[in-house]
């Protein structure tokens, strides 16, 4: 009976240790970031953001020229996001999909500019 209890305690200890190690290893992964979206145009823009897993963009709000807004946290599991902007008439003036690696290279900052004609 005593031997059985020792085996159960050892097994329980191994399971707890394994669980702790999994959590530690997972916490060492890439952290989540907020994306800074700056309005580089000369007009107010409504910013829309879709983190890739949601399926439909949601409005972050209206940003005046030279101002910026942050998205919710974006992490590697999201893999990509879509950023769209509309002017005051509701016309889409910017629409682009970004992947995690591209945003990382851009230091998590997107500047919205008008398309060149």
Number of C-alpha atoms within 10 A of each C-alpha: 5 7 8 9 10 11 11 12 12 12 12 12 12 12 12 12 11 12 11 12 12 11 10 11 9 10 10 8 9 10 10 13 18 14 19 16 20 21 25 19 15 11 13 18 27 18 28 19 22 21 24 18 11 11 10 11 16 14 14 15 14 19 19 17 15 14 13 18 16 16 18 14 12 20 15 15 12 16 14 19 20 17 21 20 24 17 15 12 7 10 10 14 14 16 14 9 14 16 15 18 13 12 17 14 9 11 12 17 16 17 12 22 13 12 7 4 3
